Amino acid sequence: MKATVEYFGMIAEILNQNNEEIILNFDKELNLRTFFENKYSVLQSLQYKIAINSELNDTLKYSENKVKIALLPPFAGG
């Protein structure tokens, strides 16, 4: 499955990138938090949320459609 990943705020700064295209190989479900923390170990020490197609969720279910993933650091303000 092909996915577009967007990194925001301090995550983008730490990883030195705002986005990337990735290929995910899995059958039914994939825990994205585990995937990204294995890919970028620095994420293990950060608090962040994951959004899949604009909905907060850590688990990606297999789909033939292109997926948009966002890693979101904590936001301050009202």
Summary of the structure (lengths in Angstrom):
residues: 78
radius of gyration: 12.2
end to end distance: 36.1
largest distance: 39.7
contacts: 178
relative contact order: 0.32
helix: 26%
strand: 37%
